[in-house]
Amino acid sequence: MTIVRVNPGNWTDDTTTISAAQINGIDTNTTRAIDGTDGGTYNPTATILVGGQGLTCAGTSLIKLASRDVPKTMPLYCAQVLSNWAYDLAGMFWENTVAQGAMEFELIGLPHNQAIQKVALWCRGGQAHGAFPGGAPTPQYVELSTINDTGARVVLETITDSVADKATYEGNHWLFKDALAIPINTGGFRHVLTLYSESGANWATDSRVWSIIITCTCTSYPDW
């Protein structure tokens, strides 16, 4: 509810009589006001719209958020093709073309001091395998790593595709893992996602990647 004036007609010295209802109205309005000194917890029943000159956070302060998971699609920027992947301009996907291989994606713009909650790739496995389980390959997998300013690499998480079902593995599907809670430190660190194509005696070509979505748990804005 909008806070309204108790006496829109203004007060007049030595003339205006203040009623109990007006005093109670002033008291009620005071309790509805935001405490700009000591802070507090508020539960507005309608949206608060800030217009005019907007809202400024001084210094290094950030607008804080209740912890929430925010997904973001990463650009398919391949930092390096380690072997045997090519980008299809017509279909706008990466494809494993010849033999077993790997490529590395740069995770750009991760929010510092937040946390990676979920990694998901829209992809498919190699094609035309024999019937599973006998025809199943060693499945494709990804590694989430950090690389520091000396080039040292630390693998934070390994996410392996499932070969429980041939149709699912060869079809378009999400290769993902959630509930990761991996802290993000962009101070001197790069974050990369390395995709390794399937291998083993039953490996096949034509696995593809269409998109990468990284979900971060954010507690401040703007970060992500």
C-alpha positions in Angstrom: 0.0 0.0 0.0 1.2 3.5 -0.8 1.9 5.7 2.3 -0.5 8.6 2.1 -0.5 11.9 4.0 -2.5 11.9 7.2 -3.5 15.6 6.6 -3.2 16.6 3.0 -4.5 20.1 3.9 -1.4 20.8 6.0 -1.3 21.8 9.7 -1.8 25.3 11.0 -0.1 26.5 14.2 -2.4 27.0 17.2 -5.4 26.2 15.0 -5.5 22.7 13.7 -6.7 20.0 16.1 -4.9 16.6 15.8 -7.2 13.7 16.3 -6.4 10.3 17.6 -7.0 8.8 14.1 -4.4 11.2 12.7 -1.9 10.3 15.3 -2.5 6.6 14.7 -2.1 7.2 11.0 1.2 8.9 11.5 2.3 6.0 13.7 1.2 3.5 11.1 3.0 5.3 8.3 6.2 5.4 10.3 6.2 1.6 10.7 5.7 1.2 7.0 8.7 3.3 6.1 12.1 1.8 5.2 14.8 2.2 7.8 17.7 3.7 6.0 20.0 3.6 9.0 19.6 0.3 10.7 18.0 -1.7 7.8 15.4 -4.3 8.2 13.3 -7.0 6.6 10.3 -5.9 4.5 7.5 -7.8 2.7 5.8 -5.4 0.3 2.4 -6.6 -1.0 3.0 -4.9 -4.3 5.9 -4.1 -6.6 8.2 -1.3 -5.6 9.0 0.9 -8.7 12.0 3.2 -8.5 11.7 6.0 -11.2 13.2 9.5 -11.5 17.0 9.4 -11.0 17.0 5.7 -10.2 19.0 4.0 -7.4 22.7 4.3 -6.8 24.9 2.0 -4.7 27.9 4.0 -3.4 31.5 2.7 -3.4 31.9 -1.0 -4.0 28.5 -1.9 -2.6 26.3 -4.3 -4.6 22.6 -4.9 -4.6 22.3 -8.2 -2.7 20.0 -11.0 -3.8 18.5 -13.9 -2.0 20.4 -16.9 -3.3 19.1 -17.9 -6.6 20.2 -20.0 -9.6 20.6 -18.0 -12.8 21.3 -19.9 -16.1 23.3 -18.3 -19.0 24.0 -19.7 -22.4 27.8 -19.6 -23.2 29.1 -18.6 -26.6 30.4 -21.7 -28.4 33.8 -20.1 -28.4 36.4 -22.9 -28.7 39.6 -21.8 -27.1 41.4 -24.7 -28.8 40.6 -27.8 -30.8 42.8 -30.4 -29.4 41.9 -32.9 -32.2 39.3 -33.8 -34.7 36.4 -31.4 -34.2 35.0 -29.0 -36.7 32.4 -26.2 -36.6 29.5 -26.6 -39.0 28.5 -23.1 -40.1 25.2 -24.2 -41.7 24.0 -26.1 -38.7 25.8 -24.0 -36.1 27.2 -26.9 -34.1 30.6 -28.5 -33.3 31.0 -32.0 -34.8 33.5 -34.8 -34.2 34.4 -35.6 -37.8 37.2 -38.1 -38.1 38.4 -39.9 -35.0 38.5 -39.6 -31.2 39.3 -36.1 -30.1 38.8 -33.2 -27.7 38.2 -29.5 -27.7 38.1 -26.8 -25.0 35.5 -24.1 -24.5 36.3 -20.9 -22.6 33.6 -20.0 -20.0 33.4 -16.3 -20.5 32.0 -13.8 -17.9 31.5 -16.0 -14.9 30.4 -14.0 -11.8 33.3 -13.6 -9.4 32.8 -15.0 -5.8 29.6 -16.8 -6.9 29.2 -20.5 -7.5 28.7 -22.8 -10.5 25.6 -24.9 -9.8 25.0 -26.7 -13.0 26.8 -27.5 -16.3 24.7 -28.6 -19.3 25.5 -29.4 -22.9 22.9 -29.9 -25.6 24.6 -32.6 -27.6 24.4 -36.1 -29.1 26.8 -39.1 -29.1 28.5 -40.7 -32.1 26.2 -42.4 -34.6 25.4 -45.8 -36.0 26.7 -47.9 -33.1 25.8 -51.5 -32.8 23.0 -52.5 -30.3 23.7 -51.5 -26.7 25.1 -52.7 -24.4 27.5 -54.7 -26.5 27.9 -51.9 -29.1 28.3 -49.1 -26.6 31.4 -47.0 -26.7 33.3 -45.5 -23.8 31.1 -42.4 -23.6 31.9 -38.8 -24.2 32.6 -36.7 -21.2 33.5 -33.2 -20.1 35.9 -31.8 -17.6 35.3 -28.4 -15.8 38.7 -27.0 -15.0 40.5 -23.8 -13.8 43.8 -22.6 -15.4 45.9 -20.1 -13.4 48.3 -17.5 -14.7 51.2 -20.0 -14.9 49.1 -22.5 -17.0 48.5 -25.0 -14.1 45.3 -26.8 -14.6 43.0 -28.1 -11.8 40.1 -30.4 -12.8 37.1 -29.4 -10.7 34.4 -31.8 -12.0 34.1 -34.6 -14.6 30.7 -35.2 -16.2 30.2 -38.4 -18.2 27.4 -39.1 -20.6 25.2 -42.1 -20.1 25.2 -45.1 -22.5 22.3 -46.9 -20.8 20.2 -46.5 -23.9 21.3 -46.3 -27.6 18.5 -44.2 -28.9 18.9 -41.7 -26.1 22.7 -41.5 -26.4 22.6 -41.1 -30.2 19.7 -38.6 -30.1 19.8 -35.0 -29.0 20.0 -34.8 -25.2 21.4 -32.9 -22.3 24.7 -34.0 -20.9 24.6 -32.3 -17.5 25.3 -32.4 -13.8 23.8 -30.2 -11.1 24.1 -29.4 -7.4 27.8 -28.7 -8.0 28.3 -25.6 -5.7 31.8 -24.9 -7.2 33.2 -21.5 -6.0 34.2 -19.1 -8.8 37.4 -17.2 -8.6 38.1 -15.1 -11.7 41.1 -13.4 -10.0 44.0 -14.8 -12.1 42.0 -17.9 -13.1 40.4 -19.0 -16.4 37.5 -21.5 -16.4 37.3 -23.9 -19.2 35.2 -26.9 -20.3 37.0 -29.6 -22.1 34.8 -32.0 -24.2 36.3 -35.5 -24.9 34.6 -37.5 -27.6 33.7 -41.1 -27.1 36.5 -43.8 -27.4 37.1 -47.5 -27.0 36.6 -50.3 -29.5 33.1 -49.1 -30.4 33.7 -45.4 -30.9 31.9 -43.6 -33.8 32.1 -40.2 -35.4 29.5 -37.4 -35.7 28.9 -36.6 -32.1 27.7 -32.9 -31.9 27.4 -30.0 -29.5 24.8 -27.3 -30.1 24.9 -25.3 -26.9 26.4 -24.9 -23.4 24.4 -23.6 -20.4 26.1 -22.7 -17.2 23.9 -22.1 -14.1 25.4 -20.0 -11.3 24.1 -19.4 -7.8 24.1 -15.6 -7.4 23.8 -13.5 -4.3 24.5 -10.1 -5.7 23.6 -8.0 -8.8 24.9 -7.2 -11.4 27.2 -10.3 -11.5 25.7 -12.7 -14.0 
